[in-house]
């Protein structure tokens, strides 16, 4: 691997712990106990991390406890106000935008999903704080190695299906309930195929369970690899696997990343012109093939078309949940009806309904506050890109924030900003 990733400092126990942890952070379909969805291996490491910090790193123990306590306090305040408001104002939770969730654990307060979704979120938060306090350059090579393994396995599955017409996954052991199987197929996980130019292929999903999850997971690794100027072969492997997910998330992230590099002057005009010309030539030669990709993966996803309900579903989800929030009383508009109550097809309206406008503002500030706007180095520009790409993709196309990779990179960037 490129010498930029080689650091000779002596490893402490936190580094050694992360070395093993890093290889499980992108993976969400390999779990310790197949029947328990929350026993994802990266989550096990996350739950161990506080005990490691308390026992071995007493010099940061107080700061760590204060950080966790602050976040817990804010969460509890939102929780109590939202639940009390649900009772006082007799909030309607049988709204069409909430879908099947409104039927779970009947009642207005402390529904099962509130606790369930909180348990999913906790490992991500613990990952963030571990990265915030312990990240150093020794981690870079393990982050890249883990992404290479993740990408190669995803490409192996794609090639295996291309030649055999069958899924070649032999590592996934996560078990879905009967409801999920009815939705996603008898395979028991989110296995998706498409036909482009007459060729039937599998959308790359690797060990993340679903193509859009794969795209959202691998996107920051791709930018991180470019940031660290690793071997171009590694960047290509990560990039091609990401593109073959055929996910809207990829195209949103890549376009935004390109724009950020251009605005910060990291792409020379001659290369920009060359890039545009090459794209025009490639489009002319492979027009039919590219049109199929654009239609299937972008226009049908983001817009309503007669060939796909995805765009209409996304629009309906956004509009219905926003309308639902707009009809709240003043308190619920500010604090929401409870974390985890609503799962939209985008995160912005999920957050708006669940935690209110204050929750949306606080979350946005928490994620975006580490952006550096002026006098940016190459490292700063790519850190900005990771934050903005993840935040934008999350708000538009990804309804979940429990992904460990998301919190890992936000924590790494927070660590770097602290040092400055």
Secondary structure, DSSP 8 states (H G I E B T S, - for coil): --GGG---S---HHHHHHHHHHHHHT--S-BSSTT-TT-BHHHHHHHHHHHHHHHH-HHHHHHHHHHHHHHHHHHHHHHHHHHHHHHHTT-----GGGGGGGGSS-SSSS-HHHHHHHHHHHHHHHHHHHHHHH--THHHHHHHHHHHHHHHHHHHHHHHHHHHSS----S------HHHHHHH-TTSS---EEEETTEEEE---TTSSSHHHHHHHHHHHHHHHHHTT--HHHHHHHHHHHHTT--HHHHHHHHHHHHHHHHTT-S-HHHHHHHHHHHHHHHHHTHHHHHHHHIIIIIHHHS-BTTBSHHHHHHHHHHHHHHHHHTS-HHHHHH-S-TTS---SSHHHHHHHHHHHHHHHHHHHHHHTT---SS--HHHHHHHHHHHHHHHHHHHH------HHHHHHHHHHHHHHHH-
